[in-house]
Amino acid sequence: MANHSSAGTFDALLFVSFGGPEGPDEVVPFLQNVTRGRGIPDERLREVGQHYFHFDGVSPINAQNREFLAKLRAELPNQGIDLPVYWGNRNWNPYLVDALRQMRADGVKRALAFFTSAYSSYSGCRQYRENLAAALSELGETRPTIERLGPYFNHAGFVAPFVDATTDAVRALSEAERSNARLVFTTHSIPVSMADSSGPVTRSPGGSYVQQHREVAGYVASQVSAETGVDLPWDLVYQSRSGGPHIPWLEPDIDAHLRALAGEGCTTAVVVPIGFVSDHMEVLWDLDTQARATAADADLPMVRVATPGSDPRMVAMVGELVRERLDGVPPEQRPRVGALGASPDRCAAGCCPNPRSPLPAVAGSDPVLTP
């Protein structure tokens, strides 16, 4: 297998994540970063941060990222990829700007960026690019060029771990538990206007936010049925809403849905968090704590399926995404599960607009927004 370090196309990989606090004193400052510009008082942030304080102020995401990065750095050479891997967070240490400064000091000129967000939306892609562009702007004229790897919601490395984990969960159910069980696929809710602004008609050949999730949910359900011989009905629901009550967000909410299922005589809810790459705070709190309490209160048995995390297939997937770019494989020739195909490398100008402060269209549909 060819070693791509001599190709000269890219000379580094930047791992971009959300970030999270690692102690009680970091919770409010972290949330200040997340909500910057929205004028939310610290008292309210302390209330919002209770789910972090429930876990001693520690988000699991940074530890999960360290584990993933260690495995990724070991995996890339196995795929003939000789690129250093840097790590920068949008909202907490290690910050993006610090990672970019180190890259510049190390002589990096052109790098690929992997986002720990699998689907297309403002918050899942464009906001990452905006934060990255803002960090690049702090470096002045002497800064590396960054191009993001595309959404990977339908890459087998992300989807296959969900298939296996859901299959195991269904097989573990007793006959009585399985008799009227239901698959409940869940993802992060976003404003309806945001969901409507990115789709195949408007700009994304890979499908809209809802289409992408329904494609993955349907694929996982069909594979589980083929593996188990049990054809369970499924729903796509939403969680982690954070907006004002006057703004329509994607529904149904998972807690309301679990109560409805209990009323319909559902024997088990198999909850599959297909919108998330790892068991971070929105999984531990919104599902393992809040949704589980709702299910218990409704007397509904609930099983929560694991996210891919550092599954070897997920780690290998990053290398495969890099190789697709290094080898110049066109998106239409990249293997993906389901019918939507690979998303394009470059976001179209104006795609997934910022709902609070839309930026002008970027000439040439730059892969990272021009600072």
Backbone torsions as a table, in degrees:
resi	resn	phi	psi	omega
1	MET	NA	134.9	-176.8
2	ALA	-66.8	143.9	174.0
3	ASN	-90.2	121.0	-172.0
4	HIS	-84.1	-1.0	-177.7
5	SER	-64.7	-25.7	-178.3
6	SER	-85.9	-6.4	-176.5
7	ALA	-68.6	-30.1	176.6
8	GLY	76.6	5.1	-178.0
9	THR	-75.7	-49.7	176.9
10	PHE	-132.4	147.7	-178.4
11	ASP	-124.3	13.8	175.7
12	ALA	-168.0	163.5	173.7
13	LEU	-124.4	129.1	178.8
14	LEU	-107.6	121.3	179.4
15	PHE	-93.6	114.4	-173.1
16	VAL	-112.6	123.0	-178.7
17	SER	-131.8	179.0	-175.0
18	PHE	-78.2	-41.4	-176.3
19	GLY	89.8	163.2	179.4
20	GLY	-168.3	156.8	-178.9
21	PRO	-68.9	153.6	178.3
22	GLU	-125.9	27.9	176.3
23	GLY	178.0	159.0	-176.0
24	PRO	-58.4	-34.5	-178.3
25	ASP	-71.8	-13.3	-177.3
26	GLU	-95.3	-10.0	-172.1
27	VAL	-63.3	-54.7	-177.5
28	VAL	-65.3	-45.6	176.4
29	PRO	-58.9	-37.2	176.7
30	PHE	-62.9	-47.2	179.8
31	LEU	-66.6	-28.8	174.1
32	GLN	-62.8	-40.9	177.1
33	ASN	-64.2	-44.5	-177.6
34	VAL	-62.2	-39.0	-173.7
35	THR	-104.4	15.3	-175.7
36	ARG	-53.9	133.7	178.6
37	GLY	91.7	-4.2	-178.2
38	ARG	-101.0	-3.5	175.3
39	GLY	68.1	30.5	-179.7
40	ILE	-84.7	123.5	-177.8
41	PRO	-68.0	155.5	-178.0
42	ASP	-61.0	-31.8	-180.0
43	GLU	-61.7	-41.8	178.9
44	ARG	-67.4	-38.4	178.9
45	LEU	-63.3	-37.1	177.1
46	ARG	-64.3	-35.5	176.6
47	GLU	-67.5	-46.1	-179.9
48	VAL	-62.0	-33.7	-176.1
49	GLY	-80.2	7.1	-177.6
50	GLN	-60.5	-33.5	179.6
51	HIS	-67.9	-26.9	173.0
52	TYR	-72.3	-43.8	179.4
53	PHE	-62.7	-29.3	176.5
54	HIS	-58.8	-28.6	178.5
55	PHE	-108.9	36.9	177.7
56	ASP	59.6	28.1	176.4
57	GLY	76.6	11.4	-175.6
58	VAL	-111.2	118.8	170.2
59	SER	-83.6	140.3	-179.8
60	PRO	-77.6	-6.2	-168.5
61	ILE	-66.0	-38.7	-178.7
62	ASN	-66.9	-42.0	177.4
63	ALA	-62.6	-39.5	177.8
64	GLN	-64.1	-39.7	178.9
65	ASN	-66.7	-39.0	178.2
66	ARG	-61.7	-42.9	178.2
67	GLU	-63.6	-44.6	-179.7
68	PHE	-62.3	-44.6	-177.5
69	LEU	-63.8	-38.6	178.3
70	ALA	-61.3	-42.4	179.2
71	LYS	-70.8	-36.8	179.8
72	LEU	-65.2	-43.1	-180.0
73	ARG	-64.1	-29.2	176.3
74	ALA	-79.5	-29.3	-175.5
75	GLU	-79.6	-39.0	-173.3
76	LEU	-55.8	-43.5	177.5
77	PRO	-61.6	-29.6	177.6
78	ASN	-64.0	-23.9	178.7
79	GLN	-100.7	13.5	178.7
80	GLY	73.9	23.5	-177.5
81	ILE	-109.9	117.7	-178.4
82	ASP	-111.4	74.9	179.5
83	LEU	-126.8	134.0	172.3
84	PRO	-68.4	147.8	-178.2
85	VAL	-113.7	123.9	177.0
86	TYR	-108.3	158.9	-177.7
87	TRP	-131.3	126.2	175.7
88	GLY	-138.4	134.9	178.4
89	ASN	-99.9	152.7	177.4
90	ARG	-75.6	-34.2	-167.7
91	ASN	-126.6	-1.7	178.9
92	TRP	-161.6	170.0	-179.7
93	ASN	-59.0	139.4	-6.1
94	PRO	-77.1	127.3	-175.3
95	TYR	-74.5	153.1	178.5
96	LEU	-55.5	-45.7	-175.3
97	VAL	-63.0	-34.8	178.7
98	ASP	-69.9	-38.7	176.9
99	ALA	-63.3	-42.0	-179.9
100	LEU	-66.1	-37.9	177.0
101	ARG	-62.9	-40.7	178.7
102	GLN	-66.4	-39.1	177.9
103	MET	-61.6	-43.9	179.1
104	ARG	-62.6	-42.5	179.3
105	ALA	-63.5	-30.2	-179.5
106	ASP	-86.5	1.2	176.0
107	GLY	86.6	15.6	179.1
108	VAL	-70.7	130.1	-179.5
109	LYS	-106.9	-37.9	-175.0
110	ARG	-145.4	124.1	-174.2
111	ALA	-133.3	155.6	170.5
112	LEU	-95.5	149.5	179.6
113	ALA	-121.7	130.4	174.7
114	PHE	-106.8	123.6	179.0
115	PHE	-97.6	138.0	177.6
116	THR	-83.3	50.6	177.1
117	SER	-146.0	120.2	-166.6
118	ALA	-88.1	-20.3	-169.7
119	TYR	-111.6	165.7	179.8
120	SER	-90.7	127.7	173.0
121	SER	-175.5	174.2	176.2
122	TYR	-61.3	-54.0	-175.3
123	SER	-70.8	-23.8	-176.6
124	GLY	-94.2	-11.4	-179.8
125	CYS	-141.9	-64.0	-174.1
126	ARG	-60.5	-38.2	179.7
127	GLN	-65.6	-35.2	173.4
128	TYR	-59.9	-44.9	-178.6
129	ARG	-67.1	-37.3	177.3
130	GLU	-63.9	-44.9	178.9
131	ASN	-63.5	-37.9	178.4
132	LEU	-67.6	-41.3	177.8
133	ALA	-63.8	-40.0	178.5
134	ALA	-64.2	-40.2	178.4
135	ALA	-66.2	-39.7	177.9
136	LEU	-63.0	-36.0	-178.0
137	SER	-64.3	-26.0	178.6
138	GLU	-71.8	-15.2	-178.7
139	LEU	-89.4	-4.9	-179.5
140	GLY	74.0	-151.0	-173.7
141	GLU	-75.8	-30.6	-177.3
142	THR	-91.5	84.6	-178.3
143	ARG	-139.5	152.5	178.0
144	PRO	-71.6	158.6	172.3
145	THR	-90.4	131.5	-177.6
146	ILE	-118.8	131.2	174.6
147	GLU	-124.6	129.3	-175.6
148	ARG	-84.3	146.2	170.1
149	LEU	-76.4	145.4	-172.9
150	GLY	-73.1	169.6	176.1
151	PRO	-56.1	144.1	-173.0
152	TYR	-127.0	27.3	-176.5
153	PHE	-57.6	-29.7	-177.5
154	ASN	-112.6	23.5	173.1
155	HIS	-83.0	139.1	-176.9
156	ALA	-59.2	-30.7	-179.9
157	GLY	-64.7	-27.7	176.8
158	PHE	-89.0	-39.1	-172.2
159	VAL	-83.0	-39.7	-175.4
160	ALA	-58.5	-39.1	176.3
161	PRO	-60.6	-34.8	175.9
162	PHE	-66.6	-40.3	178.8
163	VAL	-60.3	-48.8	-177.5
164	ASP	-65.4	-44.0	-178.1
165	ALA	-66.8	-38.4	178.9
166	THR	-70.3	-40.1	176.3
167	THR	-58.6	-45.6	178.7
168	ASP	-61.5	-40.2	-179.2
169	ALA	-64.7	-42.5	-179.7
170	VAL	-67.8	-41.0	179.2
171	ARG	-63.6	-29.8	-177.8
172	ALA	-77.8	-12.3	-179.5
173	LEU	-73.0	143.3	173.5
174	SER	-71.9	167.7	179.9
175	GLU	-60.0	-38.7	179.4
176	ALA	-67.8	-42.1	179.8
177	GLU	-65.2	-32.5	-175.8
178	ARG	-84.0	-14.6	-169.8
179	SER	-59.2	-37.9	177.8
180	ASN	-137.7	41.7	-179.5
181	ALA	-76.4	163.4	-178.6
182	ARG	-144.7	139.5	172.8
183	LEU	-84.6	128.1	-179.9
184	VAL	-118.3	99.6	178.5
185	PHE	-84.4	131.6	-175.3
186	THR	-129.8	147.2	176.9
187	THR	-147.8	176.0	-178.6
188	HIS	-71.0	127.7	173.5
189	SER	-71.6	147.4	174.8
190	ILE	-136.7	162.0	177.6
191	PRO	-56.3	142.4	-179.9
192	VAL	-57.2	-39.7	179.8
193	SER	-62.1	-36.1	178.5
194	MET	-70.0	-40.7	179.1
195	ALA	-64.6	-36.0	-177.7
196	ASP	-76.1	-16.2	-172.2
197	SER	-87.9	-4.7	178.3
198	SER	-131.2	108.2	-179.0
199	GLY	-160.0	174.3	-177.0
200	PRO	-61.4	-29.9	-180.0
201	VAL	-76.8	-38.3	-175.5
202	THR	-84.7	-40.4	179.3
203	ARG	-172.7	-13.9	-170.5
204	SER	-109.8	104.6	178.1
205	PRO	-59.2	-23.2	-179.9
206	GLY	-79.6	2.5	177.9
207	GLY	95.7	162.8	179.4
208	SER	-77.6	172.4	179.5
209	TYR	-54.2	-48.1	-179.0
210	VAL	-70.0	-42.1	179.0
211	GLN	-59.4	-42.9	-179.4
212	GLN	-61.2	-44.3	179.8
213	HIS	-67.4	-40.2	179.2
214	ARG	-66.5	-35.5	176.8
215	GLU	-61.9	-46.8	-179.2
216	VAL	-67.8	-43.7	180.0
217	ALA	-59.9	-46.4	180.0
218	GLY	-63.3	-39.0	179.0
219	TYR	-65.6	-47.8	-180.0
220	VAL	-60.2	-45.5	-179.8
221	ALA	-59.5	-41.9	-178.9
222	SER	-67.7	-38.7	179.1
223	GLN	-69.0	-38.8	177.5
224	VAL	-64.2	-40.9	177.5
225	SER	-61.3	-43.4	179.8
226	ALA	-64.9	-35.5	-178.6
227	GLU	-76.5	-35.5	-172.4
228	THR	-104.5	-19.4	-173.5
229	GLY	76.3	9.2	179.6
230	VAL	-112.2	118.4	-177.5
231	ASP	-98.1	89.8	-176.7
232	LEU	-88.4	139.2	172.8
233	PRO	-67.3	157.7	-178.5
234	TRP	-142.1	158.8	177.7
235	ASP	-134.9	154.0	170.5
236	LEU	-108.4	121.7	-178.9
237	VAL	-127.4	176.5	-171.7
238	TYR	-131.3	158.2	-177.5
239	GLN	-146.2	174.9	169.4
240	SER	64.5	28.6	176.9
241	ARG	-58.9	138.8	-179.3
242	SER	-131.9	0.6	-175.9
243	GLY	-89.6	171.7	178.9
244	GLY	-65.1	152.1	-176.3
245	PRO	-64.9	-19.4	-178.7
246	HIS	-81.7	-8.5	-178.1
247	ILE	-101.8	121.9	179.4
248	PRO	-66.2	127.1	175.4
249	TRP	-116.8	162.2	179.4
250	LEU	-60.8	135.4	179.7
251	GLU	-134.3	166.3	10.2
252	PRO	-82.2	150.8	173.4
253	ASP	-70.7	143.3	-174.2
254	ILE	-61.9	-37.7	-178.6
255	ASP	-65.9	-43.7	177.0
256	ALA	-64.2	-36.9	-179.2
257	HIS	-67.5	-41.4	178.8
258	LEU	-62.1	-40.4	177.4
259	ARG	-63.3	-40.1	179.4
260	ALA	-65.0	-41.6	178.6
261	LEU	-62.4	-40.4	178.4
262	ALA	-60.5	-40.9	179.5
263	GLY	-67.6	-22.3	179.8
264	GLU	-90.9	1.0	178.3
265	GLY	86.0	19.4	177.2
266	CYS	-59.7	135.9	-177.4
267	THR	-90.0	-26.4	176.5
268	THR	-158.4	135.8	172.4
269	ALA	-101.9	114.6	176.1
270	VAL	-95.3	103.0	-173.1
271	VAL	-89.0	122.9	-175.9
272	VAL	-119.6	105.5	-175.8
273	PRO	-80.6	69.1	-173.8
274	ILE	-68.2	-11.8	-179.4
275	GLY	-84.7	-0.5	-169.9
276	PHE	-127.6	141.3	-177.2
277	VAL	-86.4	-22.1	-178.6
278	SER	-149.5	168.9	179.9
279	ASP	-81.5	64.0	-179.7
280	HIS	-86.9	-163.4	-168.0
281	MET	-62.8	-37.8	-178.8
282	GLU	-68.8	-18.1	173.3
283	VAL	-87.5	-47.6	-178.0
284	LEU	-63.9	-39.5	-177.2
285	TRP	-89.1	-56.9	-173.1
286	ASP	-66.5	-31.2	-178.6
287	LEU	-103.2	-58.6	-174.1
288	ASP	-69.8	-23.2	-179.2
289	THR	-105.7	-64.1	-172.4
290	GLN	-72.4	-52.4	-178.5
291	ALA	-65.8	-36.9	178.9
292	ARG	-64.6	-38.1	177.2
293	ALA	-66.1	-39.4	177.4
294	THR	-61.9	-45.6	-180.0
295	ALA	-62.9	-41.9	179.6
296	ALA	-63.6	-41.9	179.2
297	ASP	-63.1	-32.4	179.5
298	ALA	-88.5	1.6	-178.8
299	ASP	60.1	41.7	179.5
300	LEU	-114.8	114.9	175.6
301	PRO	-59.5	135.9	-177.6
302	MET	-133.2	134.6	174.9
303	VAL	-119.8	130.4	179.2
304	ARG	-108.0	124.5	-179.2
305	VAL	-81.7	145.0	-179.4
306	ALA	-73.7	152.1	172.1
307	THR	-83.7	168.3	-177.9
308	PRO	-63.1	-38.9	-179.7
309	GLY	54.3	-125.9	-178.5
310	SER	-100.3	28.0	174.5
311	ASP	-51.2	135.9	-178.1
312	PRO	-54.3	-31.6	179.4
313	ARG	-69.6	-35.0	177.5
314	MET	-69.0	-41.7	178.5
315	VAL	-64.2	-46.1	179.5
316	ALA	-62.4	-31.8	-179.9
317	MET	-57.3	-40.7	-178.9
318	VAL	-60.9	-43.5	176.7
319	GLY	-61.9	-37.9	179.3
320	GLU	-67.2	-38.2	176.2
321	LEU	-63.3	-40.4	178.5
322	VAL	-64.9	-45.3	-178.1
323	ARG	-63.1	-36.6	177.0
324	GLU	-57.6	-39.6	179.7
325	ARG	-75.1	-42.9	-179.3
326	LEU	-64.8	-35.4	-178.8
327	ASP	-86.6	-5.0	178.8
328	GLY	69.0	30.5	179.8
329	VAL	-71.7	122.8	179.4
330	PRO	-62.4	146.2	-179.3
331	PRO	-51.8	-37.9	-177.2
332	GLU	-69.0	-12.2	179.5
333	GLN	-105.8	5.5	-178.5
334	ARG	-88.8	129.6	-177.1
335	PRO	-68.3	128.4	176.3
336	ARG	-141.3	155.2	176.6
337	VAL	-83.2	156.8	177.6
338	GLY	77.0	-165.3	-169.5
339	ALA	-105.4	-10.8	-171.2
340	LEU	-79.5	-25.8	179.4
341	GLY	78.9	176.3	-178.5
342	ALA	-75.1	143.2	175.4
343	SER	-74.6	154.5	-179.3
344	PRO	-68.4	155.4	179.5
345	ASP	-66.9	-37.7	-176.2
346	ARG	-106.5	129.9	176.2
347	CYS	-71.6	137.9	177.0
348	ALA	-66.0	150.8	180.0
349	ALA	-57.6	127.9	177.0
350	GLY	81.4	6.9	-178.7
351	CYS	-70.0	153.1	178.3
352	CYS	43.9	60.7	-171.8
353	PRO	-62.7	151.1	176.2
354	ASN	-67.3	118.8	-176.2
355	PRO	-70.5	-18.4	-178.3
356	ARG	-97.6	-35.5	-177.4
357	SER	-149.9	77.4	-175.5
358	PRO	-57.2	133.3	175.7
359	LEU	-87.9	153.9	177.0
360	PRO	-65.5	158.3	177.4
361	ALA	-58.6	143.8	-178.2
362	VAL	-96.4	122.9	-179.4
363	ALA	-58.8	133.2	178.4
364	GLY	78.2	9.6	-179.9
365	SER	45.5	60.8	-178.9
366	ASP	-55.6	136.1	179.5
367	PRO	-65.8	-28.6	170.4
368	VAL	-122.5	130.2	-174.0
369	LEU	-55.9	136.9	179.2
370	THR	-66.1	126.8	178.8
371	PRO	-59.1	NA	NA
